[in-house]
């Protein structure tokens, strides 16, 4: 394989890796958007039997209605909520509240740019030493 062919293949591989990394770090790119609903509307849907399942994470409740639509709401202190949901036959999933680590978030948001700079420096050094 010629030098040009190897360089072209390397650039194609790097471009594909960058696209994959970019898509990997995009928040919410694979998730469907949930409709924000008022808590009182959510309770009305529960009482009407229109809620299929819910995910409770801290004070955020998200889930799916029986018609397939997704929703999300923020709950006030309601100790009877889980009892009301199970009484109506709603499947309840509970997860601990996600803790945001600001340092990790900052590093992950800058990682693609730092990777691009690193690849650029690498190729600049290769081009300088490739003269002869």
MARBA-3410 file (N, C-alpha, C, O; in Angstrom, 1 decimal):
132
0.9,-1.2,0.0,0.0,0.0,0.0,0.9,1.2,0.0,1.9,1.3,0.7 ~ 0.5,2.2,-0.8,1.4,3.4,-0.9,1.2,4.3,0.3,0.3,4.1,1.2 ~ 2.1,5.2,0.5,2.1,6.2,1.6,0.8,6.9,1.6,0.2,7.2,2.7 ~ 0.3,7.4,0.4,-0.9,8.1,0.3,-2.1,7.3,0.8,-3.0,7.8,1.5 ~ -2.1,6.0,0.4,-3.2,5.1,0.9,-3.2,4.9,2.4,-4.3,4.8,3.0
-2.1,4.7,3.0,-2.0,4.6,4.4,-2.4,5.8,5.1,-3.2,5.8,6.1 ~ -2.0,7.0,4.6,-2.4,8.2,5.3,-3.9,8.5,5.2,-4.5,8.9,6.1 ~ -4.4,8.1,4.0,-5.9,8.3,3.8,-6.7,7.4,4.7,-7.7,7.8,5.3 ~ -6.2,6.1,4.8,-6.9,5.2,5.7,-6.8,5.6,7.2,-7.8,5.5,7.9 ~ -5.7,6.2,7.6,-5.5,6.7,8.9,-6.4,7.8,9.2,-7.1,7.9,10.3
-6.6,8.7,8.3,-7.5,9.9,8.4,-8.9,9.4,8.5,-9.7,10.0,9.3 ~ -9.3,8.5,7.7,-10.7,8.0,7.7,-11.0,7.3,9.1,-12.0,7.5,9.6 ~ -10.0,6.5,9.6,-10.2,5.9,10.9,-10.3,7.0,12.0,-11.2,6.9,12.9 ~ -9.5,8.0,12.0,-9.5,9.0,13.0,-10.8,9.8,12.9,-11.4,10.1,13.9 ~ -11.3,10.1,11.7,-12.6,10.8,11.5,-13.7,10.0,12.1,-14.6,10.5,12.7
-13.7,8.7,11.8,-14.8,7.8,12.3,-14.7,7.7,13.9,-15.8,7.8,14.5 ~ -13.5,7.7,14.4,-13.4,7.7,15.9,-13.9,9.0,16.5,-14.6,9.0,17.5 ~ -13.6,10.1,15.9,-14.1,11.4,16.4,-15.6,11.5,16.3,-16.2,12.0,17.2 ~ -16.2,11.0,15.2,-17.7,11.0,15.1,-18.3,10.1,16.2,-19.3,10.5,16.8 ~ -17.7,8.9,16.5,-18.2,8.1,17.5,-18.1,8.7,18.9,-19.0,8.7,19.7
-16.9,9.3,19.2,-16.7,10.0,20.4,-17.7,11.2,20.6,-18.2,11.4,21.7 ~ -17.9,11.9,19.5,-18.8,13.1,19.6,-20.2,12.6,20.0,-20.9,13.2,20.8 ~ -20.6,11.5,19.3,-22.0,11.0,19.6,-22.1,10.4,21.0,-23.1,10.5,21.6 ~ -21.0,9.8,21.5,-21.0,9.2,22.8,-21.2,10.3,23.9,-21.8,10.0,24.9 ~ -20.6,11.5,23.7,-20.6,12.5,24.7,-21.8,13.5,24.6,-21.9,14.4,25.3
-22.6,13.3,23.6,-23.8,14.1,23.5,-24.9,13.7,24.5,-25.3,12.6,24.4 ~ -25.3,14.6,25.4,-26.3,14.2,26.4,-27.7,14.1,25.7,-28.1,14.9,24.9 ~ -28.3,13.0,26.1,-29.7,12.8,25.7,-29.9,12.5,24.2,-31.0,12.6,23.7 ~ -28.9,12.1,23.5,-29.0,11.9,22.1,-29.8,10.6,21.8,-30.4,10.4,20.7 ~ -29.8,9.7,22.7,-30.5,8.4,22.5,-31.8,8.3,23.3,-32.5,7.3,23.2
-32.1,9.3,24.1,-33.3,9.3,24.9,-34.4,10.0,24.2,-34.2,11.0,23.5 ~ -35.7,9.5,24.4,-36.8,10.3,23.9,-37.1,11.4,24.9,-36.8,11.3,26.1 ~ -37.6,12.5,24.3,-38.0,13.6,25.2,-39.3,13.3,25.9,-40.3,12.9,25.2 ~ -39.4,13.6,27.1,-40.6,13.4,27.9,-41.3,14.7,28.1,-40.7,15.8,28.2 ~ -42.6,14.7,28.1,-43.4,15.9,28.2,-43.5,16.2,29.7,-43.7,15.4,30.6
-43.2,17.5,30.0,-43.3,18.0,31.4,-44.8,18.1,31.7,-45.5,18.8,31.0 ~ -45.2,17.5,32.8,-46.6,17.6,33.2,-46.7,18.2,34.7,-45.7,18.0,35.4 ~ -47.8,18.8,35.0,-48.0,19.3,36.4,-48.2,18.1,37.3,-48.8,17.0,36.8 ~ -47.8,18.2,38.5,-48.0,17.1,39.5,-49.5,16.7,39.6,-49.8,15.5,39.7 ~ -50.4,17.7,39.6,-51.8,17.4,39.7,-52.3,16.7,38.5,-53.2,15.8,38.7
-51.8,17.0,37.3,-52.2,16.2,36.1,-51.7,14.8,36.2,-52.4,13.8,35.8 ~ -50.5,14.6,36.8,-49.9,13.3,36.9,-50.8,12.4,37.9,-51.1,11.3,37.6 ~ -51.2,13.0,39.0,-52.1,12.3,40.0,-53.4,12.0,39.3,-54.0,10.9,39.5 ~ -53.9,12.9,38.5,-55.2,12.6,37.8,-55.0,11.5,36.8,-55.9,10.6,36.7 ~ -53.9,11.4,36.1,-53.6,10.2,35.3,-53.5,8.9,36.1,-54.0,7.9,35.6
-52.9,9.0,37.2,-52.8,7.8,38.1,-54.1,7.4,38.5,-54.5,6.2,38.4 ~ -54.9,8.3,39.0,-56.3,7.9,39.5,-57.2,7.4,38.3,-58.1,6.6,38.6 ~ -56.9,7.9,37.1,-57.7,7.5,36.0,-57.2,6.2,35.4,-57.8,5.7,34.4 ~ -56.1,5.6,35.9,-55.6,4.4,35.4,-54.8,4.5,34.1,-54.7,3.6,33.3 ~ -54.3,5.7,33.8,-53.7,6.0,32.5,-52.1,5.9,32.6,-51.4,6.1,31.6
-51.6,5.5,33.7,-50.1,5.4,33.9,-49.7,4.0,33.9,-50.2,3.2,34.7 ~ -48.8,3.6,33.0,-48.3,2.2,32.9,-47.2,1.9,33.9,-47.3,1.0,34.7 ~ -46.1,2.8,33.9,-45.0,2.6,34.8,-44.3,3.9,35.0,-44.4,4.8,34.3 ~ -43.6,3.9,36.2,-42.9,5.1,36.6,-41.5,4.8,37.1,-41.3,3.7,37.6 ~ -40.6,5.8,36.9,-39.3,5.7,37.5,-39.2,6.9,38.5,-39.3,8.0,38.1
-38.9,6.5,39.7,-38.8,7.6,40.7,-37.3,7.7,41.1,-36.7,6.8,41.5 ~ -36.8,8.9,40.8,-35.4,9.1,41.1,-35.3,10.4,41.8,-35.3,11.5,41.3 ~ -35.1,10.3,43.2,-35.1,11.5,44.0,-36.6,12.0,44.0,-37.5,11.3,44.4 ~ -36.7,13.2,43.6,-38.1,13.8,43.6,-38.6,14.0,42.1,-39.6,14.6,41.9 ~ -37.8,13.4,41.2,-38.3,13.4,39.8,-38.9,12.1,39.5,-38.4,11.0,39.7
-40.1,12.2,38.9,-40.9,11.0,38.5,-41.1,11.1,37.0,-41.6,12.1,36.5 ~ -40.6,10.1,36.3,-40.8,10.0,34.9,-41.4,8.6,34.6,-41.3,7.7,35.4 ~ -42.1,8.5,33.5,-42.7,7.3,33.2,-43.4,7.3,31.8,-43.2,8.2,31.0 ~ -44.3,6.3,31.7,-45.0,6.1,30.4,-46.5,5.9,30.7,-46.9,5.2,31.6 ~ -47.3,6.5,29.9,-48.7,6.4,30.0,-49.2,5.2,29.2,-48.4,4.6,28.4
-50.4,4.7,29.4,-50.9,3.5,28.7,-51.0,3.7,27.2,-51.0,2.8,26.4 ~ -51.0,5.0,26.7,-51.1,5.2,25.3,-49.7,5.4,24.7,-49.5,5.6,23.5 ~ -48.6,5.2,25.5,-47.2,5.2,25.0,-46.5,6.5,25.1,-45.3,6.5,24.9 ~ -47.2,7.5,25.5,-46.5,8.8,25.7,-45.7,8.8,26.9,-46.0,8.1,27.9 ~ -44.6,9.5,26.9,-43.7,9.6,28.1,-44.0,11.0,28.8,-44.4,11.9,28.2
-43.7,11.0,30.1,-43.9,12.2,30.9,-42.9,12.3,32.0,-42.2,11.3,32.3 ~ -42.8,13.5,32.5,-41.9,13.7,33.7,-42.5,14.8,34.5,-43.0,15.8,34.0 ~ -42.4,14.7,35.8,-42.9,15.7,36.7,-42.0,15.7,38.0,-41.2,14.8,38.2 ~ -42.1,16.8,38.7,-41.3,17.0,40.0,-42.3,16.9,41.1,-43.3,17.6,41.1 ~ -42.0,16.0,42.1,-43.0,15.7,43.1,-42.7,16.5,44.4,-41.6,16.7,44.8
-43.8,17.0,45.0,-43.6,17.6,46.4,-43.5,16.4,47.3,-43.6,15.2,46.9 ~ -43.3,16.7,48.6,-43.3,15.6,49.6,-44.6,14.9,49.6,-45.6,15.5,50.0 ~ -44.7,13.7,49.1,-46.0,13.0,49.1,-45.7,11.5,49.6,-45.4,10.7,48.7 ~ -45.8,11.3,50.9,-45.4,9.9,51.3,-46.4,8.8,50.8,-46.1,7.7,50.9 ~ -47.6,9.2,50.4,-48.6,8.3,49.9,-48.5,8.0,48.5,-49.3,7.2,47.9
-47.5,8.6,47.8,-47.4,8.4,46.3,-47.2,7.0,45.9,-47.9,6.5,45.0 ~ -46.2,6.3,46.5,-45.9,4.9,46.1,-47.1,4.0,46.4,-47.4,3.2,45.6 ~ -47.7,4.2,47.5,-48.9,3.4,47.8,-50.0,3.6,46.8,-50.7,2.7,46.4 ~ -50.2,4.9,46.4,-51.3,5.2,45.4,-50.9,4.5,44.1,-51.8,4.0,43.4 ~ -49.6,4.6,43.7,-49.2,4.0,42.4,-49.4,2.5,42.4,-49.9,1.9,41.5
-49.0,1.8,43.5,-49.1,0.3,43.5,-50.6,-0.1,43.6,-51.0,-1.1,43.1 ~ -51.4,0.7,44.3,-52.8,0.4,44.4,-53.5,0.4,43.0,-54.4,-0.3,42.8 ~ -53.0,1.3,42.2,-53.6,1.4,40.8,-52.9,0.5,39.8,-53.2,0.5,38.6 ~ -52.0,-0.4,40.3,-51.3,-1.3,39.4,-50.2,-0.8,38.5,-49.9,-1.3,37.5 ~ -49.6,0.3,39.0,-48.6,1.0,38.2,-47.2,0.3,38.6,-47.0,0.1,39.8
-46.4,-0.1,37.6,-45.1,-0.7,37.9,-44.2,0.5,38.3,-44.0,1.5,37.6 ~ -43.6,0.3,39.5,-42.8,1.4,40.1,-41.3,0.9,40.1,-41.0,-0.2,40.6 ~ -40.4,1.8,39.6,-39.0,1.5,39.7,-38.4,2.7,40.4,-38.7,3.9,40.1 ~ -37.6,2.4,41.4,-36.9,3.5,42.2,-35.4,3.4,42.0,-34.9,2.3,42.1 ~ -34.8,4.6,41.9,-33.4,4.6,41.8,-32.9,5.8,42.7,-33.6,6.7,42.9
-31.7,5.7,43.2,-31.2,6.8,44.0,-31.0,8.0,43.1,-30.8,7.9,41.9 ~ -31.0,9.1,43.8,-30.8,10.4,43.1,-29.4,10.5,42.5,-28.4,10.1,43.2 ~ -29.3,10.9,41.3,-28.0,11.0,40.7,-27.2,12.2,41.3,-27.8,13.3,41.4 ~ -26.0,11.9,41.7,-25.2,13.0,42.2,-24.3,13.6,41.1,-23.6,12.8,40.4 ~ -24.3,14.9,40.9,-23.5,15.5,39.9,-22.2,15.8,40.4,-22.0,16.6,41.4
-21.2,15.3,39.8,-19.8,15.6,40.1,-19.3,16.6,39.1,-19.1,16.3,37.9 ~ -19.2,17.9,39.6,-18.9,19.0,38.6,-17.5,18.8,37.9,-17.4,19.1,36.8 ~ -16.5,18.2,38.6,-15.2,18.0,38.0,-15.3,17.0,36.9,-14.8,17.2,35.8 ~ -16.0,15.9,37.1,-16.2,14.9,36.1,-17.0,15.4,34.9,-16.6,15.2,33.8 ~ -18.0,16.2,35.2,-18.8,16.8,34.1,-17.9,17.7,33.3,-18.0,17.7,32.0
-17.1,18.5,33.9,-16.2,19.5,33.3,-15.2,18.7,32.4,-14.9,19.1,31.2 ~ -14.6,17.7,32.9,-13.6,16.9,32.2,-14.2,16.2,31.0,-13.7,16.2,29.9 ~ -15.4,15.6,31.1,-16.1,15.0,30.0,-16.5,15.9,28.9,-16.5,15.6,27.8 ~ -16.9,17.1,29.3,-17.3,18.1,28.3,-16.1,18.6,27.5,-16.3,19.0,26.3 ~ -14.9,18.6,28.1,-13.7,19.1,27.4,-12.9,18.0,26.7,-12.0,18.3,26.0
-13.3,16.7,27.0,-12.5,15.6,26.5,-12.4,15.6,24.9,-11.3,15.4,24.4 ~ -13.5,15.8,24.2,-13.4,15.8,22.7,-12.5,16.9,22.2,-11.7,16.6,21.3 ~ -12.6,18.1,22.8,-11.7,19.1,22.3,-10.2,18.8,22.6,-9.4,19.1,21.7 ~ -9.9,18.3,23.8,-8.6,18.0,24.1,-8.1,16.9,23.2,-6.9,16.8,22.9 ~ -8.9,15.9,22.9,-8.5,14.8,22.0,-8.2,15.4,20.6,-7.2,15.0,20.0
-9.0,16.3,20.1,-8.7,16.9,18.8,-7.4,17.7,18.8,-6.6,17.6,17.9 ~ -7.1,18.4,19.9,-5.8,19.1,20.0,-4.7,18.1,20.0,-3.6,18.3,19.4 ~ -4.8,17.0,20.8,-3.8,16.0,20.9,-3.5,15.4,19.5,-2.4,15.2,19.1 ~ -4.6,15.1,18.8,-4.4,14.5,17.4,-3.7,15.5,16.5,-2.8,15.1,15.7 ~ -4.1,16.8,16.6,-3.5,17.8,15.8,-2.0,17.9,16.1,-1.2,18.0,15.2
-1.6,17.9,17.4,-0.2,18.0,17.8,0.6,16.8,17.2,1.7,16.9,16.7 ~ 0.0,15.6,17.4,0.6,14.4,16.9,0.9,14.5,15.4,2.0,14.1,15.0 ~ -0.1,14.9,14.6,0.2,15.0,13.2,1.2,16.1,12.8,1.9,15.9,11.8 ~ 1.2,17.2,13.5,2.2,18.2,13.3,3.6,17.7,13.5,4.5,18.0,12.7 ~ 3.8,16.9,14.6,5.1,16.3,14.8,5.5,15.3,13.7,6.6,15.2,13.3
4.5,14.6,13.3,4.7,13.6,12.2,5.1,14.3,10.9,6.0,13.8,10.2 ~ 4.5,15.4,10.6,4.8,16.1,9.4,6.2,16.7,9.5,6.8,16.8,8.4 ~ 6.6,17.2,10.6,7.9,17.8,10.8,9.0,16.8,10.6,10.1,17.1,10.1 ~ 8.8,15.6,11.1,9.9,14.6,11.1,9.8,13.8,9.8,10.7,13.0,9.6 ~ 8.8,13.9,9.0,8.7,13.1,7.8,9.4,13.6,6.6,9.3,13.1,5.5
10.2,14.7,6.7,10.9,15.3,5.6,12.0,14.5,5.0,12.4,14.7,3.8 ~ 12.6,13.6,5.7,13.7,13.0,5.1,14.5,12.0,5.9,15.4,11.4,5.4
END
